[in-house]
Amino acid sequence: MEEIVFTGFPGFIASQLMYKHAQQHEMISAIILPSQREKAEKEARRIEKETNCRAIKLIEGDITQAGLAINSKDKEYLKEKTVVFWHLAAMYDLAVPRDLAWQVNVEGTRHVNEFISKIPNVKRYVYFSTAYVAGNREGIIYENELERPEAFKNFYEETKFEAELLVDERKKSLPITIIRPGIVRGHSVTGETVKFDGPYFFLNLIDRVKFLPFIPFVGRSTSYINVVPIDYILEASMYLSKSAAATGQTVHLTDPNPHPIEEVYRNMVQLITGKNPKGRLPHRLAQVSLSIGPVRKALGVEKETLDYLTWTADFDTKNAERLLAESNIRCADFIETMPVMVEFYHVHKNDKNFQIPIR
């Protein structure tokens, strides 16, 4: 019997993917931290109630431990199944300290790889990486490349690169699909998300300085920002997990038609204030300002965000387009669907549950 197994639950993407599997009445398990049991049980019961699916099995474990710290009974349970394994558990914070990122993203993935290799019947292993394993490489970044850059912009990028290397090595022995998402935003139709990070840092900044007589651009940028809606990530990764052609493939789930950062910023300013941005805050001054803890906390912006304003790279999506050609799954345009994103932000911007703690 087939079992869909997740790490990363009750995180947003894992929860949404489980929901979609539940709608198809598949058998679902999630490996959860003991500290997350209460939250995981609440989310699992919600999914069960709304989809009328079978009971979701919650397995206590810890990916940072050998054997994932799963008890022998649960290990035997999984070994008796044909398993589709989704590994999403990771530290996604751009400001994460290196030791913590390494322990979870790299060592955690190493332990997951070893655990999966001991399951007799693995139908598919879907690993969520990131397009930003490219580090500071510029130009066109191809899906079939996994080249070590000269440097990384943060420890999140570095540890996800090291983790993807570990998974990529297993393609010879396991049916693996590696997903590299762009920066994930809320649903393109409803705007729904559970946290305001990535492009939402710009919304925080604009919203908190909108009392000023005018809002300037931050520096001068000719770069593009690659932001993708969660519904595209869910639909595409689900399709790829069931596609035989996606076995052994690495896929950029990025926007094939991204917009310039300044165009995105201009539209955000217009939607929040009704005005166009005017003038420019020097990039260096912005860096110095966001190096001050109280300033970045007041603005709701992680300083690492600035590194992406001047980074010039394009993500090739030919592999994704080929694999998704018959699916009718397409990435919604960021600018066209930005109004619902901003509307959802306005409703929830004062809810601390949505805001990322700024260090």
Stockholm file with secondary structure:
# STOCKHOLM 1.0

chainA/1-359         MEEIVFTGFPGFIASQLMYKHAQQHEMISAIILPSQREKAEKEARRIEKETNCRAIKLIEGDITQAGLAINSKDKEYLKEKTVVFWHLAAMYDLAVPRDLAWQVNVEGTRHVNEFISKIPNVKRYVYFSTAYVAGNREGIIYENELERPEAFKNFYEETKFEAELLVDERKKSLPITIIRPGIVRGHSVTGETVKFDGPYFFLNLIDRVKFLPFIPFVGRSTSYINVVPIDYILEASMYLSKSAAATGQTVHLTDPNPHPIEEVYRNMVQLITGKNPKGRLPHRLAQVSLSIGPVRKALGVEKETLDYLTWTADFDTKNAERLLAESNIRCADFIETMPVMVEFYHVHKNDKNFQIPIR
#=GR chainA/1-359 SS CEEEEEESTTSHHHHHHHHHHHHTTCEEEEEECGGGHHHHHHHHHHHHHHHTCCCCEEEECCTTSGGGGCCHHHHHHHHTSEEEEEECCCCCCTTCCHHHHIIIIIIHHHHHHHHHHTCSEEEEEEEECCGGGGTTCCEEECTTCCCCCSCCSSHHHHHHHHHHHHHHHGGGTSCEEEEEECEEESCTTTCCCSCBCTTHHHHHHHHHTTTSSCCCEESCCCCEECEEEHHHHHHHHHHHHTCGGGTTEEEEESCSSCEEHHHHHHHHHHHHHSSCCCSEECHHHHHHHHTSHHHHHHHTCCGGGGGGTSCCEEECCHHHHHHHTTTTCCCCCHHHHHHHHHHHHHHHTTCTTTBCCCC
#=GC SS_cons         CEEEEEESTTSHHHHHHHHHHHHTTCEEEEEECGGGHHHHHHHHHHHHHHHTCCCCEEEECCTTSGGGGCCHHHHHHHHTSEEEEEECCCCCCTTCCHHHHIIIIIIHHHHHHHHHHTCSEEEEEEEECCGGGGTTCCEEECTTCCCCCSCCSSHHHHHHHHHHHHHHHGGGTSCEEEEEECEEESCTTTCCCSCBCTTHHHHHHHHHTTTSSCCCEESCCCCEECEEEHHHHHHHHHHHHTCGGGTTEEEEESCSSCEEHHHHHHHHHHHHHSSCCCSEECHHHHHHHHTSHHHHHHHTCCGGGGGGTSCCEEECCHHHHHHHTTTTCCCCCHHHHHHHHHHHHHHHTTCTTTBCCCC
//
